[in-house]
């Protein structure tokens, strides 16, 4: 079964079996995970998290699903990573789906390409469980999602203000939500937010934005990138939003390297194509091999897992995206 984000939100309490969430919208991922965790706590369902660093880690996942603690009757396991089960683990998945109706396997993955979505793993889950695509491709969908966020904050926007907000953030839902939070605090007494309110609020709030960081990264300007990054941290910009910006640029560069003729199809704006092409020319493709694991380390650190300092690892990512090292020889 395939569900979109809003449909999935309505089925959180009844979720059992196997679910996959995949996409590139951190707001949708975090909201859905928050809803799951709140539901598990309410239902007193034991929760575990497993990070997949190699294919053998899947065996630990299925061992855990088949061994409840003495104090639990149900178990929910979050699996984070971008490594799909091999043939042996796929057999364990099919066995789990057929024999275990009470527990939940929730797999959280970055956006998958069309070839990946046709693999046995996705086909098995779609046939027997739920596949949630964390996407919002159309303006109507994005506004519906953000309208829910605005309702939570008690904010109402005019139609023109909605359009301005989306264009300003280039469809970045997480950044748009943060702007809604800012305008809610700044204009708490205003009944209907207009473009002028948004513009005044956002202009006053930040000298630099994550878009400025992206521009500096693509230019390979390490000094400027670090300056903007430090400003964003000092001004309270969420690390999750900064990570989204960095991972977006890394993903686009890796995809453009593989598909140099498909810049527009990959979602790169026409006036930015030459900027990405120039960035590719100055980068060593060997560095692309390290980016996925680096992003996973940052994500884990932001979520409080492991012993690495999230802000320090983000600086490593900034340096490698600029094609430089923080510690030159």
N, C-alpha and C positions, 0 to 999 in steps of 0.2 A: 504494500500500500504506500502511495506517495501522498504526503501532506505538505502544505505550505506552513509558514510560521504561525499565522493566526489560527489555522485549524489545529495545529499541534498544541498550542496553548490550552485549547478547550479539552484536550484528551490527556493532560498530564496526570491527573489523579488515577486514571484507569490504566496507565501504561504498564505493560508487562511484556515478557518475551525479549525481543531484540529490536532496538531502535538505532538508526544512524542519523546524526545531524552533520551536515556538511555545507560549507559556504564561506563567504568572505565578508559577512556582516557581523562585526563583533557585538554590536548592540543586540541583535537578534539572538546570537549565541548566548550572551550573558543573561539576557532576560529569560530565555527558556531554561537555562541551567538554574537560575534563581528560583523559577517556578517549580522545577523538579525537586530541588533541595528542600524547599518549603513544604512541598507535598509529602516527601519522605519523612520529614520531621513530624508532620501532623499525623501521619499514619504509623509512626514509630517503626519505620523500615530502616534497617541497618544500611549504611552507605560506605562504600570503599572506592578509592580512586587508584587506577593503574595507568602508568605511562608506558607506551609501547616504543621501545628503543631498537628492538630487533624482533624478528619473526618468532623467536622462541618465547618471547614474553606472553604470547597469546595462551600458551599452555598454563601459565600461572593464573590467567584470567578465568579460564574454564574450571581449573581446580578450585578457585575461590567460589565460583558460582555453585559448585556442587558440595560445598562444605560450610553450612551455616554455623554461627557461634551458638553457644548454649542459650544465649539470651535473646535470640532473634528467630522469628518465623519467616521473615522475608528479607531479601537482600537486593540492593540496587548497586550495580558497579558501573562507575564512569570510566571509560577507556579513552585516553587522549593520545593522539599520534597520527601518523600518516603512513603506517605500514599495515597492509592488509594481511589477513591470515593466509598461510600456505595451504596446500592440499590437506595435510594432517589436521591443521587447526580448523579448516573448513568442515571436516567431518565432525569435530567436536562441537562446532557451532550448530550443525544440523541436529546432532544428538541432543544438545541443550534445548533447542527450540521444540523438539518433539516430546521431550520428557519433563521439562521444567516450566510449569505454567504460572508460577507465583513470583519468580524473581524477574529482575529487569537488567538487561545488558544495554547500556547507553553508550554508543561509540560517537565521539566528537572528533571530527576531522576537518582539515582545511578544505577549500573548494577543490572538487575533483574534476578532471577533464572527462570528455565524452568516452574515451577508451576505458578509463577506470570505472565509470558507471556501468559498463557492460560486463564487468568481471563477475565471476561466480559469487564472490562475497556480496556484492550489491544485489545481484539477482536473487540470491537466497534470502536476504533480509527483506527485499521488496515483496517476495512471494509469501513470506511467513510472518513478517513484522512490519515495521514502519520506517520509511526513508523521508527525512525532513530536509528540504532544500532551503537553506538560510539565505534566501535571495529576495530582493524587492526590485524587480526590473522596470516596473512601470510607475509613472508619477502618482497614479491613483493609489497603488499599493503603499508607496512610501508615505504619502500623506495620511493614509489610514493608520499606518503604524505610528507615525509621529503624533497623530491626533490622540491616540491612546496615551502616549507619553505626556502630551500637553494637558489632557484631562487629569492625569495624576497630579500635575503641578498646579492645576486650577488656572491654566492659561488659555485664552482664546485669541486666535489670529484671524485677520482678514484674509480673503483669498489671495490678494496681491502679496501680503506678507508671507504666506505659505510659499508662493512661487519664488519670492526673493530668497527665502531661507534655503530652499533646495538648490537654487542656482549658486548661492554663495558658498555652499558646502560641497558642491559638485557631487551630490547624491550620497555623501557620507552621513549615514544615519546617526552614528555615535556622536559626530561633531555637531550635527543638528540638534540632538538631544541636549548636549552641553550648552548650546546657545539658548535653548528653551529654558534651561535652568537659570542661566544668567539673566535673561529678560524677565523671568518670574521674580527674581530677587530685586531687580532694579526698578521694575514698574509694577510692583505688587498691587497698586491701587487702580491700575488702568484696566478697564473692562474688555476692550478690544485692541489688541496689539496691531499696530500698523508698521509699514516699512520703516518709517522714521524712527520708531522706537527700537526696532531691531538694529538699524544702522548705528544709531547713537550708542546703544548699549555695547555692541560688539566692537565699535571703534574705540570706545573708552576702556574696554576691558583688557585689550591686548595689543602690545606693540608688534609682536610677532605671533604667527599662527603656525599650525602644523603644515600648512601649505607653503609657508616660507621655508620651513625645514626641508620639505620635499624638493623645492627648487634648489636649495643649497647643496643637497645631497646629489642631485642629478648633475650639478655643475662640478662636483668633486671638490667643493670648497670646504675643507675640513674645519678650518678656523671659524668660519661663519656658521657652519652646521653645529659645532659645539657651543658657540655663543647663543644661537637660537634655542638649542636644546636646554641649556642651563637656564635661560630666561623662562622657557615653558615650565620647567620643573619648579622654579621659584614662584611662578604665578599660579601654581596649583593645577596645571594641566594633567589629566590622568595619564599614567604610564601606558595604560591599555590603548588610549587614543594615539599616543606617540608610536607605540608598537604597530598599530594598524597602518600608520603612514609609512613606516619603514618597510613592513612586510609587503605592502602594496607595491612599492617601488621595486623591491627585490623580485617579487613575483612577475611584474611586467617586464623587467629586464631579462629574466631567465626565459620567459615565454617569447620575447622578441628575438633573443639569440637563436632559439629553435625555429621561429617562424618570422624571419626578417621581412617578408613581404606582407605580413598580416597585421600591421600596427593598428590600423583603425578597427579591425575586427576584434582585437584584444582589448579594446576600450581606451586606447590612447587618443587623446584629443588631437585633431589635425595640426593645430599650431604648436604641439609639443613633440611631434614625431622626431624632428631633427635633434631635439634635446636628448631624447632617449637613445637615438642612434649614436650621437657623440659620446654619451656615457658608456655605451657598449664598446666603442673603439678604445677608450682609455682603461677599461677594466680587463683583468686577466680572467678568462672563462673558468680557470681552475678554482677561483674563489666561490663560484656558484655552488660547488659541491659542499661547501661548509655552511651555506646560508640556511638550509632547512633545519639542521640541528641547532644552529645558533638561535633561530627564532623560537624553537621549542624550549630551549633553556631560558630565554627571556620570559616566555609565557608562564613557565613553571615558577620562575622566581617571583613574578608579579603576583601569582596566586599563593605565595608563601611556601612553596615546596623547595626542598633543597637548601643549600647553605650559601648560594651565590647572591651577591648584591645586584638587584635588578637594574638599578641606575648605572652601575659600572658596566654590566653586559650590554646595555643599550648603547653605551659609548663605543664599545667594541664593534657593534653592528654599524654604527654611524661611520666609524673609521674604515671598515672594510667596504662599505657602500661608496665611500669616497675614493676607494682604491689605495688607501694608505694604512699605516700602522700607528697605533698609539705609542708604540715603543720601538722607534726606529733603531736599527743596529748601528 
